[in-house]
Amino acid sequence: MLSNLPFGALLSYSPHGTSAAELASASVCRAIKRDGHVRGARGEEPIIPYAVRRLRDCLTAELADLLAADVVLVPVPGSAPPPPGKRRALWVSRRICEELLRAGFALRMEPLLARRRAVPKSACAGRRERPGLQQHYDSFEVLPWLGAPPARITLVDDVITKGATLLAAASRLAEVFPDAAVRAFALVRTQNPLDQDRRRQRFRAIVDPVAAEVSLGRYGAWRRDP
C-alpha cells in the first residue's frame, strides 16, 4: 500500500452544516453525484461542465500540474461493477474526465481500473460498515491498456472524504506502473465537523481549491488538508 497520495480538489461541501452556504454545498454535491444541473450565470446548465469551467477560472499551479498536458486521467470506478447489459450506466468520475478533456486539460483518459466485487457505499453505510482501505484495494483490478505505460497518472473521482478509495486505487495502479507518478483529483472534498482536526476540516466556501495529501495511518487512510 502506498504511504501517501498527493491530491487536489476544487469544491468543498459540509454534510452536517446548517448555514446557507453549507446547505448549498450539499445541494451542489448531490447534483454532481447524479450528473444533474445547477443554476448559474447562464441559467440552468449541467453541473459538471459548469464546475470544470469554474476550475479553469480559479486554477492554481498545483491543480494545473495534476491536470497537465502529459497526464493520463483514470476515472475511479463506482462502488460496484456495472450491471450486466448496462454499459452506459452513470459513471460520474468518467463524466468528470470527459469534461476535463473537453476543456483542454490532460492528455487522454484511460479507464484502467474496474471493481472486481462490490463494496458498501460509504455515503449509505454506518461508520462501522464503511469499506476500509484493504477492502477497497482487494476489490480493484487493473485492466489492459493501449500503447506505452503512462508516465503520469491522475485518478479522478467525484468526492473525497478520508481518501481510502483513492489511496487503494492508486496503490493498485502503482503496482502495475511502478515508474509512473500517481496522484489524484476530486471535484469535491468533504468538510466534516466530526473530524478530529476541526481547524483543518472547517468549511470555508463551496469553491475552495486546495492541494493536499492522503496518508496511510495506523487506522487506515486520512486526509491532510492545508
C-alpha positions as CSV (number, residue, x, y, z in Angstrom):
1,M,0.0,0.0,0.0
2,L,1.3,3.5,-0.8
3,S,2.1,5.6,2.2
4,N,0.8,8.8,0.8
5,L,-1.0,10.2,-2.3
6,P,-1.0,13.9,-3.4
7,F,-4.4,15.1,-4.4
8,G,-6.2,18.2,-5.4
9,A,-9.8,19.3,-5.1
10,L,-11.9,22.3,-6.4
11,L,-15.1,22.4,-4.3
12,S,-15.9,21.6,-0.7
13,Y,-19.1,20.5,1.0
14,S,-20.3,20.2,4.5
15,P,-22.6,17.2,5.1
16,H,-23.6,18.4,8.6
17,G,-23.6,22.1,8.2
18,T,-26.6,24.4,8.8
19,S,-25.5,27.7,7.3
20,A,-26.9,28.8,3.9
21,A,-23.6,28.2,2.2
22,E,-23.2,24.8,3.8
23,L,-26.7,23.7,2.8
24,A,-26.0,25.0,-0.7
25,S,-22.7,23.0,-0.8
26,A,-24.7,19.8,0.0
27,S,-27.1,20.5,-2.9
28,V,-24.1,21.0,-5.2
29,C,-22.6,17.7,-4.1
30,R,-25.8,15.8,-4.7
31,A,-26.2,17.4,-8.1
32,I,-22.7,16.3,-9.1
33,K,-23.3,12.7,-7.9
34,R,-26.3,12.4,-10.2
35,D,-24.8,14.4,-13.1
36,G,-27.5,17.0,-12.6
37,H,-27.9,20.7,-13.2
38,V,-27.2,24.0,-11.4
39,R,-28.4,27.5,-11.9
40,G,-25.5,29.7,-12.9
41,A,-24.9,33.0,-14.7
42,R,-26.1,31.3,-18.0
43,G,-29.2,29.9,-16.4
44,E,-29.8,26.2,-15.8
45,E,-26.9,24.1,-17.1
46,P,-25.3,20.8,-16.4
47,I,-23.3,21.0,-13.2
48,I,-20.1,19.1,-14.2
49,P,-19.3,21.3,-17.2
50,Y,-20.1,24.3,-15.0
51,A,-17.7,23.1,-12.3
52,V,-14.9,22.5,-14.8
53,R,-15.4,26.0,-16.1
54,R,-15.0,27.3,-12.6
55,L,-11.9,25.2,-12.2
56,R,-10.4,27.0,-15.3
57,D,-11.3,30.3,-13.7
58,C,-9.5,29.6,-10.4
59,L,-6.8,27.2,-11.4
60,T,-3.8,27.0,-9.1
61,A,-0.3,25.9,-10.1
62,E,-0.8,22.7,-8.1
63,L,-4.1,21.8,-9.8
64,A,-2.7,22.8,-13.2
65,D,0.1,20.2,-12.7
66,L,-2.4,17.5,-11.7
67,L,-4.2,18.1,-15.0
68,A,-1.2,19.0,-17.2
69,A,-1.0,18.1,-20.9
70,D,1.1,15.0,-20.3
71,V,-1.2,13.5,-17.7
72,V,-3.4,10.4,-18.3
73,L,-6.7,10.6,-16.4
74,V,-8.1,7.4,-14.8
75,P,-11.7,7.5,-13.6
76,V,-12.3,5.8,-10.3
77,P,-15.0,3.1,-10.6
78,G,-18.2,3.2,-8.6
79,S,-18.7,1.0,-5.6
80,A,-20.0,-2.0,-7.7
81,P,-19.4,-3.5,-11.1
82,P,-21.8,-2.1,-13.7
83,P,-25.0,-4.1,-14.1
84,P,-24.9,-6.7,-16.9
85,G,-26.1,-5.1,-20.2
86,K,-25.9,-1.6,-18.8
87,R,-22.5,-0.3,-20.1
88,R,-23.9,3.2,-20.3
89,A,-24.8,3.3,-16.6
90,L,-23.9,6.6,-15.0
91,W,-20.2,6.8,-14.1
92,V,-19.7,10.2,-12.6
93,S,-15.9,10.1,-12.4
94,R,-15.8,9.3,-16.1
95,R,-18.1,12.2,-16.9
96,I,-15.7,14.5,-15.0
97,C,-12.8,13.1,-17.0
98,E,-14.7,13.8,-20.3
99,E,-15.4,17.3,-19.3
100,L,-11.8,17.9,-18.2
101,L,-10.6,16.7,-21.6
102,R,-13.2,18.8,-23.4
103,A,-11.9,21.9,-21.5
104,G,-8.3,21.2,-22.7
105,F,-7.0,19.5,-19.6
106,A,-4.7,16.4,-19.6
107,L,-3.6,14.2,-22.4
108,R,-6.3,11.5,-22.6
109,M,-8.4,9.2,-20.4
110,E,-7.8,5.5,-19.8
111,P,-10.3,3.5,-17.8
112,L,-7.6,1.4,-16.3
113,L,-9.5,0.4,-13.1
114,A,-12.5,-1.8,-12.5
115,R,-14.3,-3.2,-9.5
116,R,-14.0,-7.0,-9.3
117,R,-16.5,-7.1,-6.5
118,A,-18.9,-4.6,-4.9
119,V,-18.2,-2.7,-1.7
120,P,-20.7,-0.9,0.5
121,K,-21.3,2.7,-0.5
122,S,-19.7,4.9,2.2
123,A,-22.4,7.5,1.9
124,C,-25.1,5.0,2.8
125,A,-23.2,2.8,5.3
126,G,-22.9,3.3,9.0
127,R,-19.5,4.2,10.4
128,R,-18.6,0.6,11.2
129,E,-19.9,-0.8,7.9
130,R,-17.9,1.6,5.7
131,P,-15.4,-0.2,3.5
132,G,-11.8,0.1,4.7
133,L,-8.6,0.6,2.8
134,Q,-7.9,-3.1,2.3
135,Q,-11.4,-3.9,1.2
136,H,-11.2,-1.2,-1.5
137,Y,-7.8,-2.4,-2.5
138,D,-9.0,-6.1,-2.8
139,S,-12.0,-5.0,-4.9
140,F,-10.0,-3.2,-7.6
141,E,-8.3,-4.7,-10.7
142,V,-6.1,-3.0,-13.3
143,L,-7.4,-3.5,-16.9
144,P,-5.3,-3.9,-20.0
145,W,-4.1,-0.6,-21.6
146,L,-3.1,0.6,-25.1
147,G,0.3,1.9,-26.0
148,A,3.2,2.7,-23.7
149,P,2.7,2.7,-19.9
150,P,1.7,6.1,-18.7
151,A,4.3,8.2,-17.0
152,R,1.9,10.5,-15.1
153,I,-1.5,9.4,-13.9
154,T,-4.2,11.4,-12.2
155,L,-7.0,9.4,-10.6
156,V,-10.3,11.3,-10.9
157,D,-13.2,10.9,-8.5
158,D,-16.3,13.0,-7.7
159,V,-15.9,13.2,-3.9
160,I,-13.1,12.6,-1.5
161,T,-13.8,12.1,2.2
162,K,-11.0,10.4,4.1
163,G,-9.3,9.2,0.9
164,A,-9.4,5.4,1.3
165,T,-10.9,4.8,-2.2
166,L,-8.3,6.9,-3.9
167,L,-5.3,5.6,-1.9
168,A,-6.4,2.0,-2.5
169,A,-6.9,2.7,-6.3
170,A,-3.5,4.5,-6.5
171,S,-1.8,1.6,-4.8
172,R,-3.2,-0.9,-7.3
173,L,-2.0,1.3,-10.2
174,A,1.4,1.8,-8.7
175,E,1.9,-2.0,-8.6
176,V,1.3,-2.3,-12.3
177,F,3.0,1.1,-13.3
178,P,5.9,1.3,-10.8
179,D,7.6,4.1,-12.7
180,A,4.5,6.3,-13.0
181,A,3.8,9.3,-10.8
182,V,0.3,8.6,-9.5
183,R,-1.8,11.4,-8.0
184,A,-5.5,12.2,-7.7
185,F,-8.1,14.9,-8.3
186,A,-11.6,15.1,-6.7
187,L,-14.1,17.6,-7.8
188,V,-15.4,17.9,-4.2
189,R,-13.9,17.3,-0.8
190,T,-15.9,16.7,2.3
191,Q,-15.5,19.2,5.2
192,N,-16.8,17.2,8.2
193,P,-17.1,18.9,11.6
194,L,-16.8,15.5,13.2
195,D,-13.2,15.1,12.1
196,Q,-10.5,15.3,14.8
197,D,-8.7,18.4,13.5
198,R,-11.6,20.8,13.0
199,R,-9.3,23.7,12.1
200,R,-8.1,21.9,9.0
201,Q,-11.5,20.5,8.1
202,R,-13.5,23.7,8.6
203,F,-15.9,24.6,5.8
204,R,-14.9,28.0,4.2
205,A,-16.6,28.2,0.9
206,I,-18.1,26.0,-1.9
207,V,-15.4,27.0,-4.3
208,D,-12.2,26.3,-2.3
209,P,-9.4,24.9,-4.4
210,V,-6.7,23.0,-2.5
211,A,-3.7,20.7,-3.0
212,A,-3.3,18.3,-0.1
213,E,-2.3,14.7,0.6
214,V,-3.9,11.4,1.7
215,S,-1.7,9.5,4.1
216,L,-1.6,5.9,5.4
217,G,-2.0,5.9,9.1
218,R,-2.5,3.3,11.8
219,Y,-6.2,3.1,11.3
220,G,-6.2,3.5,7.5
221,A,-6.3,6.5,5.2
222,W,-6.6,10.0,6.4
223,R,-6.6,13.4,4.7
224,R,-4.0,16.0,5.4
225,D,-5.6,19.3,4.3
226,P,-3.6,22.6,4.3
